Amino acid sequence: MAELNPFKIAQQQLDEAAKKLGLDAATHEFLRWPQREFRFTIPVKMDNGRTRVFHAYRVQYNSARGPTKGGLRWHPDETIDTVRALAAWMTWKC
């Protein structure tokens, strides 16, 4: 079974909503993508003396209505697509 991509699901949801709302093409395309993405590599010295490298993501989806919401997760198995999707859903919800 193919792995689900949360951001592609979020974009499909937006596409359906845009069609039902009659959203103009320029606004629809603008809302399909985040404004900013930050990627970090964070080395952490563990208790056993070894250093592990963690990857972190921050997505700012759209600031049209004020400060951005969502798009910040702390988990070793997190992906940029999950963070993008969470940021998108928070933007559309709020």
PyMOL commands that set and color helices and strands:
alter all, ss='L'
color gray80, all
select helices_A, chain A and resi 6-21+25-31+80-93
alter helices_A, ss='H'
color red, helices_A
select strands_A, chain A and resi 36-45+51-60
alter strands_A, ss='S'
color yellow, strands_A
deselect
rebuild
show_as cartoon
